[in-house]
Amino acid sequence: MKIFKNLKLQKKYFIGIEGGGTKSSALLCNSEGKIISQAKGKATNPNVVGFEQSAKTIQKLIVDCCRKAKCPLQEISSIVVGTAGGGNKTNQLRLKKELQKFLSGKCFAKITVSNDAKIAVESALGNKSGIVIIAGTGSILYGKNKSGKTFRIGGYGKIIGDEGSGFAIARDALREVTKSYDRKIAPTNLTNAALKFFKVKSVEELPSRISKQSTDITAFAPYVIQLASKKDFQSLFVVEYHCNELLQQLHLMLNNFPNAEKLSIVLLGGLLENKNFYSEMVKEKIEQYFPQLNIRKPKYPAVYGAILLSLKNVK
């Protein structure tokens, strides 16, 4: 993949990092955008793992990429980090400072911290206008018009936002479980699935299991979606509710694109990129209610969006 051929650089290499709520990945490329090495790591959302731990994970990704490519840290020209939890300037500056602290005296690259949605838009749309919906552990919508202006809907975290995300689906499914229990309803399919997944014998044990052991409930979402595909009424209720939440946010986003015709829309994130009952439901409803939109595949993998931005840093 050859891009930005005419850049005149003092150094050779560029790093792009995509950080999420459960995992992260990094690429090291040369000035033509050719991938030289890559690395995988743990979550980097500073709101979840803390800023110091996030910076440590990012540093390890950078070091791993350089080690695999046999590239000294001093030869990295630009690093772009697009991470969940990097959606505001305060977090971006704080994470950048932590990262600079770890890399002080070892790496002199230009460092940019942004959110994972921004790099996803870059990778999904390239220079085109369109909309990106991301639904994985969290959720957010981004739009970009012909002039390059971007718009954001949602992405406010699991406490007050992230509608349509894996976390929200799992959380609301567990609420259905506790409601059934309080109503003295015999254990449902959803209840049995929750007890088995979280390895407890009763609903009363769920709160302790989830809170005291910091269990990641997001991993329960695929089980809820699977039950919904089998017409389990509780699971189907939750899945349909969150599908409609995403559609409402999409309706708001389209206010930024008046009279749009055949506008590209890209669906990203673990819940929407992989074929499952939920992703198919979202696609079908977009086609039904928003005929002016054209669902298409992303132009590049999400992490490559960070590389594109990293290359642009030295234009």
C-alpha positions, 0 to 999 in steps of 0.5 A, a space after each residue: 500500500 503506497 501513500 504519501 510517497 513525496 514526504 521528506 522525512 528525517 526519520 523512517 518509521 511511524 506507529 499507529 495504535 488502536 486501543 479499546 476497552 478490552 484489547 489493543 493493537 499497533 502497527 509500525 510502517 515505513 514512509 510509504 505506509 507499508 506495514 513492517 511489524 505489528 503487536 497486540 496488547 491489553 485494554 488502554 481505556 484510561 477511564 477503566 485501567 487508569 492513565 499510568 497503566 494505559 501508558 504502560 500498555 501503549 509503551 509495550 506496544 511501541 517497544 514490541 513493534 520496534 523489537 520485531 522490526 529491529 527498529 530503534 525507538 529513535 527512528 520513530 517519527 510519529 506516533 498516533 494513539 486512538 483509544 477508547 476514553 480519549 474523547 476529550 482534551 483533558 484525557 488526551 493531554 494527561 495520557 500524552 504526558 504519561 506516555 512521554 514520561 515512559 518514553 523520555 530520552 528513548 523516543 522523540 517522535 511526535 505523539 498524538 492522542 485521540 479517541 478510537 472513533 477518530 482513527 476508525 473514521 479515517 480508516 473507514 472513509 478515507 477522504 470520502 464523506 460518510 458516517 461510521 457507527 462503532 459498537 463493541 464494548 462501547 459505542 459511538 457515531 461519527 460523521 464526516 462531510 465533504 469538507 472534512 468536518 466531523 460530527 459526533 453522537 454518543 460515546 459517553 461511556 458505560 455509566 451514562 451512555 454507550 447505547 447499543 454496545 456490548 456492555 449495555 446489552 449485557 447490563 440490561 440483560 442482567 437487569 431482566 434476570 433480576 426483575 424475573 427473580 423479584 417477580 418470582 418467575 421460574 428461571 428463564 433461559 436468560 437466567 440460566 445462561 447468566 448463572 452458567 456464564 458467571 458461575 454462580 448458583 443463584 441470582 442473589 450471588 450475581 451482584 457479588 460475583 460481578 462487583 467484587 471480582 470486577 468481572 467484565 460483563 461485556 463478554 456476556 453480550 454474545 450469549 444474549 444475542 444468541 438467545 435473541 436469535 432463538 426468540 427468547 423473549 427477554 433477550 430479544 427485548 434487550 437486543 431490539 431496544 439497543 438496536 433502536 437506540 443506535 437507529 435513533 442516534 443515526 437519525 440525529 447524525 443525519 441532521 448534519 447531512 441534509 439532502 444526502 443521497 447514497 451517503 456511505 455508512 460503515 459499521 465497525 466494532 466487534 458487535 457489528 463487524 462480525 455476522 450475528 443476529 444483532 448486526 443483521 438486525 441493525 443492517 436490515 433496519 438501516 436499509 428499511 428506514 434510511 434508504 439514502 444510506 449505502 452500507 459498505 465495508 471499511 476502506 482499511 482496518 481500523 488500526 490503519 487509520 492511526 497510521 494514516 493520521 501518523 503519516 499526516 503528522 509530518 506532511 
